């Protein structure tokens, strides 16, 4: 299965001449609002798929329908021949995004947030239907930031977008994870009258078993380190006053990121999982010296260099050895 993760981001820019820059999500800061998709599998680290630059105040889901369709197409062009699962946050929980996934033959897994319809569906889940899960490594609760090591999951059939025409309504699984809400006033003597939970629902047509489907959706967080890695390099700023020039810069930044990741894969298993900053520091920005001798170029590399063999594998993969002289 190939995973396509879609997520918006904000890039701070400076100067009032920047086309499209506005005061948006980041208070007091002018930003542009790119939309980024990553493509990954369970055995392959994520690479960046399509990117799209938008003005600072653009809604998170603006252009989401066409962007999701484009991302699925790029995933197939990149070699995805099996099932494709599109994962996104609750901002992309719309009938248009779901329809785009289904038209392209892809599965979807979308956070929904809480609304009266979702609340009523969760209330219909029987207590015996909840399954206990234990996290080998505690995870951060998105609501409180506290670390949690156990939770419960359940699912129920749910029809979404009932306010739309019937052809736009979709029936699939509502997978719900609930985490017990701790009583923060217990130390002051206030006992717990009944158990209260926080719910994290996901709307999906992923046919995997319950626990696997919920775990797979949480792995959507893989998109965050990729965007942070991109922002730590070429996307640290968008340099031009022209919106279209910045859009081109964003595209080139994504290409450079993917080529750097490919270089890491060619070098070693360690660098295949490294961030691009590590690859640039250890394999690209090499303190070497070029010398000429007998009409030949000689590259003098550092002595006792820990990345010697990884660099040699990368060099051989990128530049085949010269043909033997006759």
Number of C-alpha atoms within 10 A of each C-alpha: 12 22 27 29 28 25 22 23 19 21 18 20 20 14 10 11 10 19 16 20 24 21 15 19 16 13 8 9 16 23 27 27 25 20 21 23 30 24 26 21 14 11 7 12 16 22 20 24 24 21 23 16 23 22 18 25 17 17 15 18 19 14 15 21 18 12 21 26 20 17 24 27 15 17 21 14 10 11 9 18 11 10 13 24 24 27 28 27 21 18 17 23 21 16 16 16 23 24 19 20 20 13 10 14 14 22 19 26 29 24 22 22 16 13 8 8 14 20 13 10 16 20 10 10 14 10 9 7 12 16 14 13 13 11 10 8 10 12 13 12 13 9 8 8 9 10 12 15 14 16 16 18 20 23 23 17 14 18 16 21 16 13 8 11 8 9 7 14 15 18 14 17 23 25 25 24 23 18 17 14 12 12 12 9 10 10 8 7 7 10 11 11 6 6 9 13 14 13 18 17 25 28 29 26 20 22 11 10 8 17 17 12 18 22 11 18 25 15 13 21 15 14 24 15 12 21 19 14 17 21 16 14 14 17 21 15 18 22 15 16 17 13 19 13 13 20 18 15 19 22 19 15 20 22 16 17 22 17 14 20 23 16 24 27 20 20 24 17 11 11 20 19 16 15 19 25 15 13 21 15 11 19 21 14 9 13 11 10 10 9 10 9 7 6 6 8 10 12 11 11 13 13 7 7 10 10 14 16 12 19 21 14 15 19 16 12 13 11 9 8 9 6 6 5 4 3
